[in-house]
Amino acid sequence: MIYLDNSATTYPKPLGVRRAMAGALTELGANPGRGGFSMSVRTGQAVYDCRVRAAALLGAAGPECVVFQPSCTQALNLVIKGCLHPGDHVVVTDLEHNAVMRPLEALKEKNVTYTAAAVTPGDNDATLDAFRKAFRPNTKLLVCTQASNVFGIRVPVERLAALCHQYGAKICVDAAQSAGVASIGVMESGIDFLCCAGHKGLFGPMGTGLLVLRDPADKLIPLMEGGTGTQSRSLLQPDDPPERYEAGTLNVPGIIGLRAGIAFVQERTPERIYQEEMAKAGYLYQRLAGLKRVKLYTPPPQVPWFMPVLSFNVGDLPSEEVGSALAKANIAVRCGLHCAPAAHQKMGTLECGTVRVSPSAFTRKEELDMFLRAVSRL
């Protein structure tokens, strides 16, 4: 199979990830933090080592700032529902995924409002001006994707972080499409809350996510309470992260796999991965642009304005029909609205959706050429 759906989840996983997960099931099968025997201690150390690696890769102050979550979506929900109160206002981009939009829509019942500010591809000054105009006296939080999961458009999150702090607001960044590919420094950039998907650019397994806190003293209301293996005499959830937000048994095999995925990214470096994947995306764009019936929706993906994600359509064919035809040729892409109707509304594709193609570090040029030949036959 030619796999070009890496924006949904990276595949294949590095060999080290597969070996680490198998080893976790056979050698690290005890519950971390719940026992003083050697396997429990070793498992706890392995989980802690994943925090250390994640903190180093993402520029956090320390491992205590890394909170494990089942997904990027749950990390976003934890921030959005954990820091907003009735009467608060939120600013978002007009590219957001439903992982952001649905929690905010649900909070309307609690008198939380939001405003969408327009992102102008390739013009950070215009984007910043749109956000500045969207701020209100009661704006408490800015939630934004670092890159659109549909069109690859990159958002200047570092400049938005500075703008937020100027207005006394916090910023939460959805790094589902960027962690492991873009260079991210939580402390350096001023990002208050960074939410990551472990199974995408970090090359970990599904069911893993991260919330990275710039300041662990920022107290969010937990989504859940329960056992943590610490302070068991108290009926109150521990006050300090990461235990404050990690009720219940962790997904240890997933975290061990994520540790290996982060190690893979660290060895190859996000900068190299970004350059390689952007070169592949640029090649695809150039070739697709040469096909008369193919419609593209953005300028050519250039560094640093885009991430390696492309969307297109073929003539008047429904995107799902194109995806089905490619699937019959054993080529995996993603079609439809990609759980991001806001981005499709912005680009005029809400009714038809798009065909999304996203290469990874493992995608070979001959696979790209086979995909292009399949599209040209349509």
N, C-alpha and C positions, 0 to 999 in steps of 0.2 A: 504494500500500500504506500502511496505517496501522501504523506501526512502534512497538510498545510493549514492546520487549525490550532496552531500553538497559542493563539490568543485565548482560546478556551482552556487548554491545558497542554503543557509541553509533552511531546512524545517523539521518540522514545526517551526514557529516563536514562541518565548516565549509569553505566554498569556499577559504579560505586554505590549509587542509591539503591539499586536492586539488591546488591549484596548486603548493604547495611540493614535493610528491612528484614531480610531473611535471618541475618544474625541476631537482630533484635528479638525475633520470635523464639529463637532457640537459646540465646545466651543472656538476654536482658529481659526476661519475662516477668520479673517481679515489679510490684507497684512502687514507684519512686516516692521517697519521703514517708512511706508507711511501714518501714521495718528497719531494724538495725543489722540484719544479716547481710552477707557480702553481695548477693545478687541485687538486692534492693539498693544498696549503697552505690554499686557500680551503675545501675540504671539511673539513679538520681544524678550521678556525675555526668553521664552521657547527655541527659536532658539539660543540665546546666551548661555543658560545653556547647550545645546548640545555641543557648542564649548568648554565650560569649562570642561565638562566630557571627551571629546575627547582629549583635551590637557593633562589632568591628566593621562588618560590611556596610551597615546602614548609618554609621556615624553617630551612634547613641552614646550617652555618657557612661553606661555600664550595663551589665547583664540584668540588673534589677529593673531596667527600663523596658525589657522585652517580655511581652505577655503573649502566651500561646492562646490561639483561638481556633475553632474548627474551620474558619474560613475568613476571607477578607470581608465578606458580607457581615458576618457576626461582629468583627472588629469595628466596622463602620456603625453598626447598630449600637454597639456599646458606647461609642463616643457620642453619637447623635442623641440617643435617649438618656445618656448618662450625664450630660452637662447642660441640657436645655430645660428651661422652665417656662410656665405660662407667661406670655407677653414677650418672649424673646423672638428675635429676628435672625434669619440665616441668609447668607448669600451663597449661591451655587453658580456653576457655569451652565451654559446651554448645551453641554455635551454629556451630562451625567448619566450614569448607569442607574438602573432601578434599585440597586443596592443602596443608593443615596436617596433617590427620589421617593421610593415607597415609604421608608421610615419618616421622612419629612411630611409626606402627605398624611400619614397616620397621625402625626403630632398636631395637625391642624385642629383636631378635636380638643386639644389642650391649649389652644390659642397660641401656638407657635406658627409663625409665618415665614415665608421664604421668597426671595427674589432671584431670578436667573439673570446673570450678566453675560453678555456676548463675548465669546473668544474670537479674536481676529487672527487667523493663521498667518504667521510670519510678521506680525506687527504687535510686539509686546506692549508698546506704549498705548496703542488703541485699546488693547485688552485691559490694561491697568486702569485706564480712564473709565472704561465701562464699569469696572468693579468699584472704583471710587464713587461713582454716581449712584451705585446700588446700596451703599452703606447708609444706615439709619442710626439715630441715637441709641436704639435698643438692639443693634446688631451684636450678637454675642459670638457667632461662629461663622467661619467661611469653610465650606466643604467643597473640595474640587478634585477631579481626576487629574493626575499628572499627564495622562495621555489618553485620548479617546480610544475606546476599545473597538470602535467601528472604522474610524477614518485616520487613526494614528496621529491626529493633531496634538501637538505638545503644548502644555499650559505652563506659563512662567511662575511656577509655585514659589520660587525663592523671592521674587519681587512681590508676590501676593502676600507672603508671610510678613515681609517688612511693612506692607500696607496695613495688614490686620493689626499688628502690634502698635502701629501709629494711632489706630482708632480704638485700641483697648480690647480687641477681639482675639479669639483663638483661631488657628487654622488646622483643619484636618485634611490630609491628603490621601486620596485613594490611589495607591501605587500598584494596583493589580496588574497593570500592563507595563510597569516600569521597573519595579524592584528586580534587581539582578541584571537588568539591561542598561538602565541609566545609572550614572553615579549619583548617589544620594547621601547627604550628610545631615542628619537630623539636627545636631547641635549647631553646625555651621550655618545651615540654611534658615534656622528658626522655625522649622515645622513642629508644631505642638503635638500633633497626633499623626502618626504614619501607619496606614493600614495596608497590609501586604497579603497577597495570595501565595501560599507556599508552593502550589502545584504549577505555577506558570514560569516566570523568568528565574525563579529560585530552584527550579528543577526537582522540587520535592514531590511527594505523593498528594493526591486529592485528600481532602479532609484536614488540611493544615493551613493555618493562617497566623499572622502576627499583628499585634498592635505594639508599636514602638512609641514610648512616651519621651518627650524632650525633658520634662520635669516630673519625676515620680511623685512630687508633692501635689500635683494636680489631681484632685480626687474626683473620679467619676462615680456615679451611682452604679453599682454592679448590676448586670442583667440577671445574675443568678447568685444564690448563696448555697453553701454546703461544705462538705468536707474538703480540707486542704492538706491534712497531715500535720498541721501546725496549730497551736493555741486551741487544742480540742476542748479544753475545759470551758472556754467561753462560747456562748450561744450567738455571739456576734461575728460576722465575717471579719477576718483580719483586715487591719486598716491599711497596711502597706502593700504595694505591688511587689512581685507579680501575683502573690497569693490572693489579693483582694479580688482579682478578676478571673481566678482559675479554680472555681468550685468543681469538685468531682475528679475522677481519674483522668489523667491526660492521655492523649493518643500517642502512647510511647513509640510504637513502631513507625508511625508517621513522622514523629519528631526526629527519631534517629535517621529516617530517610531524608528528612529536610536538612539535617546537619550535613549529610553527605552531599546533598544538592548545593548547599551554600559553599561547601568546600570546593566543589567543582567550579562554581562561579568565581570564587576567590582565586583559584589557581589560574583560570583563563582570563580573569578580570572583566568587570562590566564594560570597561572602555573598549576592549577588544571585541567582546560579544556585540556591543552596539554597532561598531564599525562594520563588522562582518554581516550582521543581519540587515543593516541599512543598505549595504551594497547589494544584497539579494533583493530587497524591496525596490531599490532603484532600477535594477535590471528588469524586474517584473513590470514595473510601471512603464518603462521605455518600450518594452515589447508589446504590452497591452495597448498602449497609446497608438501603436501602429496598426491596430486592427480596427477597421472602419466602423463596425457595429458595436464596439466596446465603448461604454461610457464610464469615464472616471470622474471623481467628484472633488478632487483636491489638486493643487499644484504638485509637481514631482516631489517625492519625499526627500528632503534635504536635511542634513545635519546643520543645526541642532533643533530644527523646527518640528520634526516629526519623529515618531517611533515606527518600527518596521511592521506596519499594519496597513493593508490596502483594501478598499472596497470598490466594486465595479458592478455593472450590469451589462448584459448582452442584448442589444436591440430592445424589443418589447417583450422579451421572454421574462416571465416571473423568475425572481431570484431562486425560488425553491426548485423550479424546473431545471435551471442551470446546475444547481447543486446536485440534483438527482442524476442528471446526465454525467456529471463528473464522478459521482459515486459509482456509477456503472463502469466507469473506466478505472475504478479503484483509486480515486483521488479524493481526499478528505478536505472539504472546505466547510465554512459555516454560512448559512443563508438566512434571510429574514430580517428581524429587527434587533437581534443580538442583545436583548434585554435593555436596550438603550433608545427608547422612542424619542427622547429629547434630542439626541444627536441626529436622528433621521428627520425629525421635524425641522431642525436647523438647515439640513442639507437638501431638503425637498424630496426625501425618499421614504417618507412615512407610509405611503400607500403600497409601494413596490418592494421595500426592503433592498438589501444589496447582497452581493456575493462577497464574502470576506476571505482574504488569503493572508496568512501570516507565517513566514518562515521562521526557523530557529537555527541555533548553532549547528544542528545536525543535518540541516537541509542541504542536499547536494545540487550542483548546477544542472546535472542531467535530469534531476527530478523537476526542477523549474521548467526546463525545456519540454519535458513530457506534459506538464500541466499546460503550458502555452500552446502546444500542438492540439491538445484536447479542446481548449477554448476556441482556437481558430476553426476547428471543425464544426463548432456550433453556429 
